[in-house]
Amino acid sequence: MQPPKHVGPLVLLRDLILFHIKLLLDGIKGFCMFWFSIGAVLADLFLLDRSQRGRYFYAVLRMGERFDLWLNLYSPTRRAEENSDGLFGESRAGDHTFVGRMEELVRRGPEPVATSSAR
């Protein structure tokens, strides 16, 4: 049995900064989605005919969902405390998520893809 890995103080501080940036982005998204959704419904009601009603509103909802998937607010935290690299240890550099992109910037490139011959 392997001893549990501990997160170092610099990794913990880096993860705190990343988490706060993600929370800030999520808050901005919430504020924007509030107003975009109202504008979209007004546009749906007054600019579109009945057959197209909802087009703008549901497009705004899809945009919010794509942003949530990219931001991926809590998913990397599932086992981060057990990984000496914290949030970066639970994501892959270069993934199409916020943490994946930040990791790619810090590591200066995506993680290499494991090949069967490297095993």
N, CA, C and O atoms as CSV, one atom per row, in Angstrom:
chain,resi,resn,atom,element,x,y,z
A,1,MET,N,N,0.840,-1.180,0.000
A,1,MET,CA,C,0.000,0.000,0.000
A,1,MET,C,C,0.883,1.240,0.000
A,1,MET,O,O,1.815,1.350,0.797
A,2,GLN,N,N,0.583,2.173,-0.902
A,2,GLN,CA,C,1.370,3.386,-1.016
A,2,GLN,C,C,0.945,4.388,0.061
A,2,GLN,O,O,-0.237,4.487,0.392
A,3,PRO,N,N,1.913,5.126,0.602
A,3,PRO,CA,C,1.529,6.161,1.566
A,3,PRO,C,C,0.760,7.267,0.858
A,3,PRO,O,O,0.998,7.525,-0.322
A,4,PRO,N,N,-0.158,7.921,1.559
A,4,PRO,CA,C,-0.926,8.984,0.903
A,4,PRO,C,C,-0.018,10.134,0.485
A,4,PRO,O,O,0.915,10.499,1.201
A,5,LYS,N,N,-0.304,10.688,-0.667
A,5,LYS,CA,C,0.464,11.826,-1.159
A,5,LYS,C,C,-0.099,13.094,-0.524
A,5,LYS,O,O,-1.301,13.212,-0.290
A,6,HIS,N,N,0.785,14.020,-0.256
A,6,HIS,CA,C,0.357,15.273,0.353
A,6,HIS,C,C,0.557,16.415,-0.626
A,6,HIS,O,O,1.513,16.429,-1.402
A,7,VAL,N,N,-0.344,17.355,-0.578
A,7,VAL,CA,C,-0.280,18.525,-1.429
A,7,VAL,C,C,0.646,19.535,-0.769
A,7,VAL,O,O,0.489,19.857,0.409
A,8,GLY,N,N,1.605,20.029,-1.530
A,8,GLY,CA,C,2.539,21.021,-1.013
A,8,GLY,C,C,1.893,22.394,-0.891
A,8,GLY,O,O,0.848,22.641,-1.492
A,9,PRO,N,N,2.506,23.290,-0.119
A,9,PRO,CA,C,1.917,24.608,0.097
A,9,PRO,C,C,1.793,25.445,-1.185
A,9,PRO,O,O,0.811,26.170,-1.345
A,10,LEU,N,N,2.756,25.360,-2.089
A,10,LEU,CA,C,2.670,26.129,-3.327
A,10,LEU,C,C,1.560,25.603,-4.237
A,10,LEU,O,O,0.868,26.379,-4.896
A,11,VAL,N,N,1.396,24.279,-4.268
A,11,VAL,CA,C,0.316,23.679,-5.057
A,11,VAL,C,C,-1.030,24.103,-4.480
A,11,VAL,O,O,-1.957,24.426,-5.224
A,12,LEU,N,N,-1.134,24.102,-3.159
A,12,LEU,CA,C,-2.380,24.500,-2.509
A,12,LEU,C,C,-2.712,25.963,-2.810
A,12,LEU,O,O,-3.865,26.284,-3.099
A,13,LEU,N,N,-1.728,26.844,-2.746
A,13,LEU,CA,C,-1.950,28.256,-3.074
A,13,LEU,C,C,-2.302,28.440,-4.543
A,13,LEU,O,O,-3.177,29.241,-4.873
A,14,ARG,N,N,-1.626,27.703,-5.437
A,14,ARG,CA,C,-1.947,27.768,-6.865
A,14,ARG,C,C,-3.385,27.327,-7.105
A,14,ARG,O,O,-4.110,27.956,-7.876
A,15,ASP,N,N,-3.799,26.249,-6.448
A,15,ASP,CA,C,-5.164,25.747,-6.619
A,15,ASP,C,C,-6.190,26.722,-6.051
A,15,ASP,O,O,-7.285,26.854,-6.598
A,16,LEU,N,N,-5.849,27.408,-4.958
A,16,LEU,CA,C,-6.749,28.427,-4.406
A,16,LEU,C,C,-6.949,29.551,-5.414
A,16,LEU,O,O,-8.073,30.002,-5.632
A,17,ILE,N,N,-5.865,30.001,-6.026
A,17,ILE,CA,C,-5.967,31.067,-7.028
A,17,ILE,C,C,-6.800,30.610,-8.215
A,17,ILE,O,O,-7.660,31.351,-8.691
A,18,LEU,N,N,-6.551,29.394,-8.698
A,18,LEU,CA,C,-7.346,28.862,-9.820
A,18,LEU,C,C,-8.823,28.775,-9.460
A,18,LEU,O,O,-9.684,29.142,-10.259
A,19,PHE,N,N,-9.114,28.292,-8.261
A,19,PHE,CA,C,-10.503,28.153,-7.833
A,19,PHE,C,C,-11.179,29.520,-7.744
A,19,PHE,O,O,-12.333,29.670,-8.145
A,20,HIS,N,N,-10.469,30.509,-7.223
A,20,HIS,CA,C,-11.066,31.841,-7.116
A,20,HIS,C,C,-11.289,32.472,-8.489
A,20,HIS,O,O,-12.282,33.168,-8.698
A,21,ILE,N,N,-10.384,32.236,-9.407
A,21,ILE,CA,C,-10.594,32.715,-10.774
A,21,ILE,C,C,-11.830,32.042,-11.367
A,21,ILE,O,O,-12.645,32.692,-12.021
A,22,LYS,N,N,-11.963,30.728,-11.134
A,22,LYS,CA,C,-13.126,30.000,-11.653
A,22,LYS,C,C,-14.418,30.523,-11.021
A,22,LYS,O,O,-15.430,30.666,-11.708
A,23,LEU,N,N,-14.390,30.809,-9.713
A,23,LEU,CA,C,-15.583,31.352,-9.061
A,23,LEU,C,C,-15.938,32.723,-9.617
A,23,LEU,O,O,-17.113,33.026,-9.827
A,24,LEU,N,N,-14.936,33.547,-9.854
A,24,LEU,CA,C,-15.164,34.866,-10.432
A,24,LEU,C,C,-15.780,34.742,-11.827
A,24,LEU,O,O,-16.748,35.432,-12.148
A,25,LEU,N,N,-15.213,33.861,-12.649
A,25,LEU,CA,C,-15.760,33.647,-13.996
A,25,LEU,C,C,-17.189,33.123,-13.940
A,25,LEU,O,O,-18.031,33.515,-14.748
A,26,ASP,N,N,-17.462,32.229,-12.980
A,26,ASP,CA,C,-18.809,31.681,-12.839
A,26,ASP,C,C,-19.791,32.778,-12.425
A,26,ASP,O,O,-20.929,32.803,-12.893
A,27,GLY,N,N,-19.354,33.676,-11.555
A,27,GLY,CA,C,-20.208,34.786,-11.150
A,27,GLY,C,C,-20.500,35.736,-12.303
A,27,GLY,O,O,-21.634,36.181,-12.476
A,28,ILE,N,N,-19.480,36.043,-13.086
A,28,ILE,CA,C,-19.671,36.896,-14.257
A,28,ILE,C,C,-20.625,36.234,-15.238
A,28,ILE,O,O,-21.498,36.880,-15.817
A,29,LYS,N,N,-20.437,34.912,-15.415
A,29,LYS,CA,C,-21.339,34.171,-16.305
A,29,LYS,C,C,-22.777,34.257,-15.818
A,29,LYS,O,O,-23.690,34.472,-16.616
A,30,GLY,N,N,-22.987,34.091,-14.518
A,30,GLY,CA,C,-24.332,34.164,-13.966
A,30,GLY,C,C,-24.973,35.524,-14.185
A,30,GLY,O,O,-26.143,35.618,-14.554
A,31,PHE,N,N,-24.198,36.577,-13.955
A,31,PHE,CA,C,-24.698,37.934,-14.180
A,31,PHE,C,C,-25.080,38.135,-15.648
A,31,PHE,O,O,-26.159,38.643,-15.954
A,32,CYS,N,N,-24.185,37.731,-16.549
A,32,CYS,CA,C,-24.448,37.890,-17.986
A,32,CYS,C,C,-25.637,37.044,-18.435
A,32,CYS,O,O,-26.477,37.500,-19.211
A,33,MET,N,N,-25.699,35.813,-17.942
A,33,MET,CA,C,-26.804,34.939,-18.344
A,33,MET,C,C,-28.146,35.502,-17.888
A,33,MET,O,O,-29.147,35.360,-18.591
A,34,PHE,N,N,-28.178,36.130,-16.736
A,34,PHE,CA,C,-29.409,36.748,-16.237
A,34,PHE,C,C,-29.940,37.745,-17.262
A,34,PHE,O,O,-31.109,37.687,-17.644
A,35,TRP,N,N,-29.088,38.650,-17.699
A,35,TRP,CA,C,-29.519,39.698,-18.630
A,35,TRP,C,C,-29.694,39.169,-20.049
A,35,TRP,O,O,-30.634,39.564,-20.739
A,36,PHE,N,N,-28.805,38.283,-20.499
A,36,PHE,CA,C,-28.959,37.716,-21.845
A,36,PHE,C,C,-30.268,36.950,-21.969
A,36,PHE,O,O,-30.935,37.021,-23.001
A,37,SER,N,N,-30.641,36.216,-20.918
A,37,SER,CA,C,-31.877,35.420,-20.993
A,37,SER,C,C,-33.101,36.322,-21.083
A,37,SER,O,O,-34.046,36.013,-21.808
A,38,ILE,N,N,-33.090,37.439,-20.348
A,38,ILE,CA,C,-34.214,38.382,-20.437
A,38,ILE,C,C,-34.283,38.977,-21.842
A,38,ILE,O,O,-35.356,39.053,-22.441
A,39,GLY,N,N,-33.129,39.398,-22.363
A,39,GLY,CA,C,-33.098,39.947,-23.719
A,39,GLY,C,C,-33.535,38.939,-24.758
A,39,GLY,O,O,-34.232,39.279,-25.715
A,40,ALA,N,N,-33.124,37.693,-24.568
A,40,ALA,CA,C,-33.486,36.642,-25.529
A,40,ALA,C,C,-34.988,36.382,-25.522
A,40,ALA,O,O,-35.595,36.230,-26.581
A,41,VAL,N,N,-35.588,36.330,-24.338
A,41,VAL,CA,C,-37.035,36.097,-24.264
A,41,VAL,C,C,-37.791,37.268,-24.884
A,41,VAL,O,O,-38.769,37.066,-25.604
A,42,LEU,N,N,-37.343,38.483,-24.608
A,42,LEU,CA,C,-38.002,39.643,-25.218
A,42,LEU,C,C,-37.885,39.590,-26.737
A,42,LEU,O,O,-38.846,39.877,-27.449
A,43,ALA,N,N,-36.708,39.223,-27.228
A,43,ALA,CA,C,-36.529,39.089,-28.676
A,43,ALA,C,C,-37.416,37.979,-29.226
A,43,ALA,O,O,-38.023,38.134,-30.285
A,44,ASP,N,N,-37.492,36.853,-28.507
A,44,ASP,CA,C,-38.353,35.752,-28.951
A,44,ASP,C,C,-39.820,36.183,-29.017
A,44,ASP,O,O,-40.534,35.831,-29.956
A,45,LEU,N,N,-40.260,36.941,-28.021
A,45,LEU,CA,C,-41.670,37.329,-27.962
A,45,LEU,C,C,-42.034,38.408,-28.975
A,45,LEU,O,O,-43.128,38.380,-29.538
A,46,PHE,N,N,-41.141,39.348,-29.211
A,46,PHE,CA,C,-41.519,40.509,-30.016
A,46,PHE,C,C,-40.906,40.549,-31.418
A,46,PHE,O,O,-41.373,41.304,-32.270
A,47,LEU,N,N,-39.873,39.752,-31.667
A,47,LEU,CA,C,-39.224,39.803,-32.979
A,47,LEU,C,C,-39.474,38.566,-33.837
A,47,LEU,O,O,-39.363,38.629,-35.061
A,48,LEU,N,N,-39.807,37.459,-33.213
A,48,LEU,CA,C,-39.976,36.215,-33.969
A,48,LEU,C,C,-41.440,35.830,-34.043
A,48,LEU,O,O,-42.239,36.177,-33.172
A,49,ASP,N,N,-41.778,35.101,-35.106
A,49,ASP,CA,C,-43.143,34.607,-35.178
A,49,ASP,C,C,-43.284,33.367,-34.290
A,49,ASP,O,O,-42.293,32.861,-33.764
A,50,ARG,N,N,-44.497,32.890,-34.130
A,50,ARG,CA,C,-44.769,31.779,-33.210
A,50,ARG,C,C,-43.943,30.526,-33.490
A,50,ARG,O,O,-43.536,29.820,-32.567
A,51,SER,N,N,-43.704,30.261,-34.758
A,51,SER,CA,C,-42.997,29.020,-35.106
A,51,SER,C,C,-41.532,29.043,-34.663
A,51,SER,O,O,-40.904,27.990,-34.556
A,52,GLN,N,N,-40.987,30.226,-34.407
A,52,GLN,CA,C,-39.583,30.319,-34.019
A,52,GLN,C,C,-39.395,30.739,-32.563
A,52,GLN,O,O,-38.259,30.887,-32.113
A,53,ARG,N,N,-40.468,30.930,-31.831
A,53,ARG,CA,C,-40.351,31.378,-30.445
A,53,ARG,C,C,-39.498,30.426,-29.623
A,53,ARG,O,O,-39.616,29.206,-29.734
A,54,GLY,N,N,-38.653,30.996,-28.811
A,54,GLY,CA,C,-37.768,30.202,-27.962
A,54,GLY,C,C,-36.384,30.013,-28.543
A,54,GLY,O,O,-35.471,29.566,-27.849
A,55,ARG,N,N,-36.223,30.350,-29.814
A,55,ARG,CA,C,-34.931,30.132,-30.477
A,55,ARG,C,C,-33.791,30.855,-29.757
A,55,ARG,O,O,-32.760,30.248,-29.469
A,56,TYR,N,N,-33.967,32.131,-29.467
A,56,TYR,CA,C,-32.913,32.904,-28.828
A,56,TYR,C,C,-32.710,32.481,-27.368
A,56,TYR,O,O,-31.578,32.341,-26.905
A,57,PHE,N,N,-33.806,32.282,-26.662
A,57,PHE,CA,C,-33.707,31.898,-25.253
A,57,PHE,C,C,-32.953,30.579,-25.085
A,57,PHE,O,O,-32.044,30.483,-24.261
A,58,TYR,N,N,-33.327,29.572,-25.858
A,58,TYR,CA,C,-32.663,28.274,-25.713
A,58,TYR,C,C,-31.238,28.300,-26.251
A,58,TYR,O,O,-30.402,27.505,-25.821
A,59,ALA,N,N,-30.953,29.196,-27.179
A,59,ALA,CA,C,-29.565,29.372,-27.621
A,59,ALA,C,C,-28.716,29.941,-26.479
A,59,ALA,O,O,-27.563,29.547,-26.305
A,60,VAL,N,N,-29.284,30.859,-25.709
A,60,VAL,CA,C,-28.576,31.407,-24.546
A,60,VAL,C,C,-28.329,30.302,-23.527
A,60,VAL,O,O,-27.243,30.228,-22.952
A,61,LEU,N,N,-29.317,29.444,-23.294
A,61,LEU,CA,C,-29.134,28.333,-22.348
A,61,LEU,C,C,-28.044,27.375,-22.820
A,61,LEU,O,O,-27.243,26.908,-22.010
A,62,ARG,N,N,-28.004,27.077,-24.111
A,62,ARG,CA,C,-26.947,26.202,-24.643
A,62,ARG,C,C,-25.573,26.844,-24.486
A,62,ARG,O,O,-24.593,26.164,-24.180
A,63,MET,N,N,-25.506,28.157,-24.698
A,63,MET,CA,C,-24.251,28.870,-24.516
A,63,MET,C,C,-23.797,28.764,-23.052
A,63,MET,O,O,-22.614,28.549,-22.788
A,64,GLY,N,N,-24.714,28.911,-22.117
A,64,GLY,CA,C,-24.387,28.770,-20.699
A,64,GLY,C,C,-23.919,27.369,-20.357
A,64,GLY,O,O,-22.997,27.195,-19.560
A,65,GLU,N,N,-24.549,26.371,-20.956
A,65,GLU,CA,C,-24.137,24.990,-20.701
A,65,GLU,C,C,-22.732,24.730,-21.231
A,65,GLU,O,O,-21.931,24.076,-20.563
A,66,ARG,N,N,-22.424,25.235,-22.428
A,66,ARG,CA,C,-21.071,25.063,-22.973
A,66,ARG,C,C,-20.034,25.738,-22.078
A,66,ARG,O,O,-18.949,25.198,-21.859
A,67,PHE,N,N,-20.371,26.914,-21.565
A,67,PHE,CA,C,-19.454,27.614,-20.676
A,67,PHE,C,C,-19.247,26.811,-19.392
A,67,PHE,O,O,-18.120,26.691,-18.912
A,68,ASP,N,N,-20.334,26.258,-18.831
A,68,ASP,CA,C,-20.216,25.441,-17.620
A,68,ASP,C,C,-19.329,24.222,-17.851
A,68,ASP,O,O,-18.517,23.870,-16.995
A,69,LEU,N,N,-19.484,23.582,-18.999
A,69,LEU,CA,C,-18.646,22.417,-19.306
A,69,LEU,C,C,-17.183,22.806,-19.432
A,69,LEU,O,O,-16.300,22.057,-19.011
A,70,TRP,N,N,-16.919,23.978,-20.013
A,70,TRP,CA,C,-15.543,24.455,-20.140
A,70,TRP,C,C,-14.984,24.836,-18.777
A,70,TRP,O,O,-13.851,24.481,-18.451
A,71,LEU,N,N,-15.764,25.554,-17.981
A,71,LEU,CA,C,-15.292,25.994,-16.672
A,71,LEU,C,C,-15.082,24.813,-15.739
A,71,LEU,O,O,-14.120,24.791,-14.970
A,72,ASN,N,N,-15.975,23.832,-15.799
A,72,ASN,CA,C,-15.811,22.595,-15.044
A,72,ASN,C,C,-15.460,22.901,-13.593
A,72,ASN,O,O,-14.435,22.447,-13.084
A,73,LEU,N,N,-16.310,23.666,-12.938
A,73,LEU,CA,C,-16.003,24.277,-11.650
A,73,LEU,C,C,-15.501,23.298,-10.599
A,73,LEU,O,O,-14.492,23.575,-9.951
A,74,TYR,N,N,-16.161,22.176,-10.408
A,74,TYR,CA,C,-15.798,21.295,-9.302
A,74,TYR,C,C,-15.240,19.927,-9.702
A,74,TYR,O,O,-14.686,19.240,-8.844
A,75,SER,N,N,-15.356,19.511,-10.929
A,75,SER,CA,C,-14.944,18.154,-11.309
A,75,SER,C,C,-13.503,17.794,-10.963
A,75,SER,O,O,-13.271,16.687,-10.478
A,76,PRO,N,N,-12.515,18.675,-11.188
A,76,PRO,CA,C,-11.141,18.271,-10.868
A,76,PRO,C,C,-10.884,18.082,-9.372
A,76,PRO,O,O,-9.813,17.612,-8.990
A,77,THR,N,N,-11.833,18.435,-8.533
A,77,THR,CA,C,-11.605,18.346,-7.086
A,77,THR,C,C,-11.886,16.961,-6.512
A,77,THR,O,O,-11.642,16.726,-5.328
A,78,ARG,N,N,-12.388,16.051,-7.320
A,78,ARG,CA,C,-12.806,14.744,-6.790
A,78,ARG,C,C,-11.730,14.048,-5.977
A,78,ARG,O,O,-12.012,13.525,-4.899
A,79,ARG,N,N,-10.496,14.032,-6.480
A,79,ARG,CA,C,-9.407,13.354,-5.763
A,79,ARG,C,C,-8.169,14.243,-5.679
A,79,ARG,O,O,-7.060,13.740,-5.504
A,80,ALA,N,N,-8.344,15.538,-5.801
A,80,ALA,CA,C,-7.206,16.461,-5.824
A,80,ALA,C,C,-6.402,16.412,-4.532
A,80,ALA,O,O,-5.181,16.564,-4.564
A,81,GLU,N,N,-7.058,16.204,-3.405
A,81,GLU,CA,C,-6.330,16.178,-2.129
A,81,GLU,C,C,-5.428,14.958,-2.004
A,81,GLU,O,O,-4.495,14.957,-1.201
A,82,GLU,N,N,-5.695,13.925,-2.788
A,82,GLU,CA,C,-4.874,12.718,-2.757
A,82,GLU,C,C,-3.750,12.770,-3.779
A,82,GLU,O,O,-2.938,11.848,-3.856
A,83,ASN,N,N,-3.695,13.836,-4.562
A,83,ASN,CA,C,-2.715,13.956,-5.628
A,83,ASN,C,C,-1.735,15.069,-5.278
A,83,ASN,O,O,-2.153,16.181,-4.957
A,84,SER,N,N,-0.455,14.786,-5.334
A,84,SER,CA,C,0.546,15.784,-4.955
A,84,SER,C,C,0.545,16.995,-5.886
A,84,SER,O,O,1.109,18.035,-5.547
A,85,ASP,N,N,-0.078,16.870,-7.047
A,85,ASP,CA,C,-0.162,17.989,-7.983
A,85,ASP,C,C,-1.526,18.673,-7.930
A,85,ASP,O,O,-1.839,19.487,-8.800
A,86,GLY,N,N,-2.330,18.362,-6.939
A,86,GLY,CA,C,-3.612,19.034,-6.718
A,86,GLY,C,C,-4.536,18.966,-7.912
A,86,GLY,O,O,-4.737,17.900,-8.493
A,87,LEU,N,N,-5.100,20.106,-8.281
A,87,LEU,CA,C,-6.052,20.161,-9.399
A,87,LEU,C,C,-5.410,19.752,-10.711
A,87,LEU,O,O,-6.051,19.101,-11.536
A,88,PHE,N,N,-4.141,20.125,-10.919
A,88,PHE,CA,C,-3.462,19.753,-12.158
A,88,PHE,C,C,-3.294,18.235,-12.255
A,88,PHE,O,O,-3.293,17.683,-13.356
A,89,GLY,N,N,-3.155,17.574,-11.140
A,89,GLY,CA,C,-3.018,16.118,-11.152
A,89,GLY,C,C,-4.298,15.406,-11.527
A,89,GLY,O,O,-4.277,14.240,-11.922
A,90,GLU,N,N,-5.418,16.109,-11.405
A,90,GLU,CA,C,-6.723,15.521,-11.723
A,90,GLU,C,C,-7.261,15.985,-13.068
A,90,GLU,O,O,-8.398,15.679,-13.425
A,91,SER,N,N,-6.452,16.718,-13.808
A,91,SER,CA,C,-6.854,17.147,-15.152
A,91,SER,C,C,-5.718,16.814,-16.106
A,91,SER,O,O,-4.667,16.332,-15.684
A,92,ARG,N,N,-5.927,17.065,-17.372
A,92,ARG,CA,C,-4.876,16.857,-18.365
A,92,ARG,C,C,-4.568,18.195,-19.029
A,92,ARG,O,O,-5.471,18.908,-19.468
A,93,ALA,N,N,-3.301,18.519,-19.094
A,93,ALA,CA,C,-2.894,19.749,-19.773
A,93,ALA,C,C,-3.376,19.696,-21.219
A,93,ALA,O,O,-3.174,18.701,-21.915
A,94,GLY,N,N,-4.001,20.754,-21.652
A,94,GLY,CA,C,-4.490,20.815,-23.021
A,94,GLY,C,C,-5.937,20.405,-23.178
A,94,GLY,O,O,-6.502,20.554,-24.261
A,95,ASP,N,N,-6.571,19.877,-22.095
A,95,ASP,CA,C,-8.001,19.564,-22.175
A,95,ASP,C,C,-8.772,20.833,-22.508
A,95,ASP,O,O,-8.294,21.943,-22.277
A,96,HIS,N,N,-9.955,20.658,-23.045
A,96,HIS,CA,C,-10.789,21.801,-23.409
A,96,HIS,C,C,-11.595,22.273,-22.200
A,96,HIS,O,O,-12.806,22.474,-22.285
A,97,THR,N,N,-10.895,22.448,-21.064
A,97,THR,CA,C,-11.500,22.981,-19.855
A,97,THR,C,C,-10.605,24.102,-19.350
A,97,THR,O,O,-9.470,24.254,-19.802
A,98,PHE,N,N,-11.123,24.883,-18.411
A,98,PHE,CA,C,-10.342,25.981,-17.859
A,98,PHE,C,C,-9.054,25.468,-17.213
A,98,PHE,O,O,-7.972,25.980,-17.501
A,99,VAL,N,N,-9.160,24.465,-16.344
A,99,VAL,CA,C,-7.966,23.946,-15.669
A,99,VAL,C,C,-7.011,23.314,-16.674
A,99,VAL,O,O,-5.796,23.462,-16.543
A,100,GLY,N,N,-7.534,22.614,-17.671
A,100,GLY,CA,C,-6.684,22.022,-18.703
A,100,GLY,C,C,-5.899,23.078,-19.464
A,100,GLY,O,O,-4.724,22.883,-19.772
A,101,ARG,N,N,-6.549,24.197,-19.766
A,101,ARG,CA,C,-5.865,25.293,-20.472
A,101,ARG,C,C,-4.839,25.973,-19.569
A,101,ARG,O,O,-3.745,26.313,-20.019
A,102,MET,N,N,-5.190,26.174,-18.293
A,102,MET,CA,C,-4.235,26.788,-17.363
A,102,MET,C,C,-3.024,25.884,-17.159
A,102,MET,O,O,-1.889,26.356,-17.104
A,103,GLU,N,N,-3.274,24.595,-17.047
A,103,GLU,CA,C,-2.171,23.643,-16.893
A,103,GLU,C,C,-1.278,23.660,-18.127
A,103,GLU,O,O,-0.054,23.587,-18.015
A,104,GLU,N,N,-1.886,23.755,-19.288
A,104,GLU,CA,C,-1.106,23.818,-20.525
A,104,GLU,C,C,-0.224,25.071,-20.541
A,104,GLU,O,O,0.924,25.014,-20.982
A,105,LEU,N,N,-0.756,26.195,-20.064
A,105,LEU,CA,C,0.045,27.420,-19.993
A,105,LEU,C,C,1.211,27.276,-19.019
A,105,LEU,O,O,2.337,27.667,-19.323
A,106,VAL,N,N,0.929,26.713,-17.849
A,106,VAL,CA,C,1.967,26.564,-16.821
A,106,VAL,C,C,3.029,25.570,-17.274
A,106,VAL,O,O,4.224,25.800,-17.087
A,107,ARG,N,N,2.596,24.479,-17.864
A,107,ARG,CA,C,3.535,23.429,-18.275
A,107,ARG,C,C,4.141,23.699,-19.656
A,107,ARG,O,O,5.008,22.956,-20.115
A,108,ARG,N,N,3.684,24.756,-20.306
A,108,ARG,CA,C,4.162,25.176,-21.628
A,108,ARG,C,C,3.920,24.112,-22.705
A,108,ARG,O,O,4.792,23.826,-23.525
A,109,GLY,N,N,2.740,23.547,-22.683
A,109,GLY,CA,C,2.366,22.583,-23.710
A,109,GLY,C,C,1.450,21.516,-23.155
A,109,GLY,O,O,1.357,21.346,-21.940
A,110,PRO,N,N,0.765,20.787,-24.044
A,110,PRO,CA,C,-0.127,19.720,-23.590
A,110,PRO,C,C,0.666,18.534,-23.061
A,110,PRO,O,O,1.852,18.378,-23.354
A,111,GLU,N,N,-0.013,17.702,-22.274
A,111,GLU,CA,C,0.619,16.486,-21.786
A,111,GLU,C,C,0.850,15.548,-22.954
A,111,GLU,O,O,0.017,15.456,-23.856
A,112,PRO,N,N,1.978,14.849,-22.942
A,112,PRO,CA,C,2.198,13.890,-24.026
A,112,PRO,C,C,1.189,12.742,-23.939
A,112,PRO,O,O,0.804,12.309,-22.853
A,113,VAL,N,N,0.783,12.275,-25.087
A,113,VAL,CA,C,-0.160,11.166,-25.151
A,113,VAL,C,C,0.618,9.877,-24.971
A,113,VAL,O,O,1.611,9.640,-25.658
A,114,ALA,N,N,0.160,9.039,-24.037
A,114,ALA,CA,C,0.830,7.763,-23.796
A,114,ALA,C,C,0.602,6.821,-24.979
A,114,ALA,O,O,-0.521,6.683,-25.464
A,115,THR,N,N,1.649,6.189,-25.429
A,115,THR,CA,C,1.515,5.212,-26.515
A,115,THR,C,C,1.711,3.820,-25.934
A,115,THR,O,O,2.252,3.658,-24.840
A,116,SER,N,N,1.271,2.835,-26.671
A,116,SER,CA,C,1.375,1.461,-26.182
A,116,SER,C,C,2.832,1.012,-26.063
A,116,SER,O,O,3.138,0.139,-25.249
A,117,SER,N,N,3.730,1.587,-26.853
A,117,SER,CA,C,5.141,1.182,-26.779
A,117,SER,C,C,5.843,1.794,-25.580
A,117,SER,O,O,6.913,1.328,-25.188
A,118,ALA,N,N,5.249,2.850,-24.978
A,118,ALA,CA,C,5.874,3.503,-23.823
A,118,ALA,C,C,5.560,2.779,-22.531
A,118,ALA,O,O,6.094,3.150,-21.486
A,119,ARG,N,N,4.743,1.794,-22.561
A,119,ARG,CA,C,4.340,1.078,-21.347
A,119,ARG,C,C,5.392,0.187,-20.859
A,119,ARG,O,O,5.209,-0.488,-19.846
